[in-house]
Amino acid sequence: MHEYANSLKGFINAWKQVAQAGTPEQREKATAVVEDARKAIYHILADGSAGRTTSLVVP
């Protein structure tokens, strides 16, 4: 579980940097990435494709 926590911390730190120092366009793009990542994680749970790495975009 520790490796997952480190990965999430890195993700959150990157998002915080964009939130604090990014342009409005960068913040909008970062928000879209966060939403896509959330959807992709749920997609993994829904279809059992844990190895899915082709794209974060989920219809």
C-alpha positions in Angstrom: 0.0 0.0 0.0 3.0 2.3 0.6 3.8 2.5 -3.1 0.3 3.6 -3.8 0.4 6.3 -1.2 3.6 7.7 -2.6 2.1 7.7 -6.1 -1.0 9.6 -4.9 1.1 12.1 -3.0 3.2 12.9 -6.1 0.0 13.3 -8.1 -1.5 15.7 -5.5 1.7 17.7 -5.2 1.8 18.2 -9.0 -1.8 19.3 -8.9 -1.1 21.7 -6.1 1.7 23.3 -8.0 -0.6 23.9 -11.0 -3.3 25.2 -8.7 -0.9 27.7 -7.1 1.3 28.8 -10.0 -0.5 27.7 -13.2 -2.3 29.9 -15.6 -6.1 29.6 -15.8 -5.7 27.4 -18.9 -3.2 25.1 -17.1 -5.5 24.8 -14.1 -8.4 23.9 -16.5 -6.2 21.2 -18.2 -5.1 19.9 -14.8 -8.7 19.6 -13.6 -9.5 17.6 -16.7 -6.6 15.3 -16.0 -7.8 14.7 -12.5 -11.3 14.0 -13.7 -10.0 11.6 -16.4 -7.8 9.8 -13.8 -10.8 9.3 -11.5 -12.9 7.9 -14.3 -10.1 5.6 -15.4 -9.7 4.2 -11.9 -13.4 3.4 -11.7 -13.2 1.9 -15.2 -10.5 -0.4 -14.0 -12.7 -1.6 -11.1 -15.7 -1.9 -13.4 -14.2 -4.1 -16.1 -11.3 -5.6 -14.3 -8.7 -4.4 -16.8 -5.9 -3.5 -14.2 -3.3 -3.5 -17.0 -5.0 -0.8 -19.0 -2.5 1.9 -19.8 -3.4 3.1 -23.3 -5.3 6.2 -22.3 -6.9 8.0 -19.4 -9.8 9.3 -21.5 -12.9 7.4 -20.6 -16.1 8.0 -22.6 
